[in-house]
Amino acid sequence: MSILRLSVDRPVTTIMLFMSIGLLGLISYTRISQELFPFGISSDNDCYKIRRSRS
């Protein structure tokens, strides 16, 4: 069964699959440590302070 046929024949399964992926992403986002965030997304907004100090 192809992915297209599965998503057309079983829309509830497709919705539940995407919702579970989204829920897993949300749980992972809340549990990630501060050191693993990309630069500029810290809670005290260091990137903004660096740009403002150069001006």
C-alpha positions in Angstrom: 0.0 0.0 0.0 1.5 3.3 -1.0 1.7 6.3 1.3 -0.8 8.2 -0.9 -3.4 5.4 -0.9 -3.0 5.0 2.9 -3.6 8.7 3.6 -6.6 8.8 1.3 -8.2 5.5 2.6 -7.4 6.2 6.3 -7.5 9.9 7.0 -7.8 9.4 10.8 -4.7 7.4 10.8 -2.9 10.1 8.9 -4.1 12.8 11.3 -3.1 10.8 14.3 0.3 10.1 12.9 1.0 13.8 12.3 -0.4 14.7 15.7 1.9 12.2 17.4 4.9 13.6 15.6 3.9 17.1 16.7 3.4 15.9 20.3 6.8 14.2 20.3 8.4 17.4 19.0 6.7 19.5 21.6 7.8 17.2 24.4 11.4 17.2 23.0 11.4 21.0 22.8 10.4 21.4 26.4 13.1 18.9 27.6 16.0 20.2 25.5 18.8 21.7 27.6 19.9 25.3 27.3 23.3 24.3 25.8 21.7 22.6 22.8 19.7 25.6 21.7 20.9 27.4 18.6 22.7 30.7 19.1 20.4 33.6 19.8 17.5 31.7 21.3 18.5 31.9 24.9 16.2 33.2 27.5 18.0 36.5 28.1 18.3 37.2 24.4 22.2 37.5 24.1 22.0 37.9 20.3 20.0 41.1 20.6 22.3 42.5 23.2 25.4 41.9 21.0 23.7 43.6 18.0 22.6 46.6 20.1 26.1 47.1 21.6 27.7 47.4 18.2 25.3 50.2 17.1 
